[in-house]
């Protein structure tokens, strides 16, 4: 489990394929299980908003620390 704590730096260009892969997987799951996923719409939106806020907080603090 030490690999989860290793510090790495990725450029936005390097993250694009990973983000596209994840987005494509979400679309595939959404196409096949749209009725099941629809019943979990509110919790998914809440998790999205919370993780968005946390990610933006981490990003902004990283930018401030670099400058």
C-alpha positions in Angstrom: 0.0 0.0 0.0 3.0 2.3 0.0 2.4 3.1 -3.7 -0.7 5.2 -2.7 1.5 7.6 -0.7 4.3 8.0 -3.3 4.5 11.6 -4.6 4.2 11.9 -8.4 3.6 14.9 -10.6 1.5 14.6 -13.7 0.9 17.3 -16.3 -2.5 17.9 -17.7 -1.5 16.5 -21.0 -0.5 13.2 -19.3 -3.9 13.0 -17.4 -6.0 13.4 -20.5 -6.0 9.7 -21.6 -6.8 8.7 -18.0 -9.7 11.1 -17.7 -11.0 10.0 -21.1 -10.8 6.3 -20.1 -12.7 7.0 -16.9 -15.3 9.1 -18.7 -15.8 6.4 -21.3 -16.3 3.7 -18.6 -18.9 5.9 -16.9 -20.7 6.3 -20.2 -20.7 2.6 -20.9 -22.0 1.8 -17.5 -24.7 4.5 -17.9 -25.8 3.1 -21.2 -26.3 -0.4 -19.9 -27.7 0.3 -16.4 -29.5 3.7 -16.8 -32.6 2.6 -14.9 -30.6 1.4 -11.9 -28.3 4.4 -11.9 -31.3 6.8 -12.2 -32.5 5.6 -8.7 -29.1 6.7 -7.2 -29.0 10.1 -8.9 -29.2 12.3 -5.8 -26.4 10.5 -3.8 -24.2 10.5 -6.9 -24.7 14.3 -7.4 -23.9 14.8 -3.7 -20.7 12.8 -3.9 -19.8 14.6 -7.1 -20.2 18.0 -5.5 -18.3 17.0 -2.4 -15.4 15.6 -4.3 -15.4 18.6 -6.7 -15.0 21.0 -3.8 -12.3 18.9 -2.2 -10.4 18.5 -5.4 -10.6 22.3 -6.1 -9.3 22.9 -2.6 -6.4 20.6 -3.1 -5.6 22.2 -6.4 -5.7 25.7 -5.2 -3.5 25.0 -2.1 -1.0 23.3 -4.4 -0.9 26.3 -6.7 -0.4 28.6 -3.7 2.4 26.5 -2.3 4.3 26.5 -5.5 4.2 30.3 -5.8 
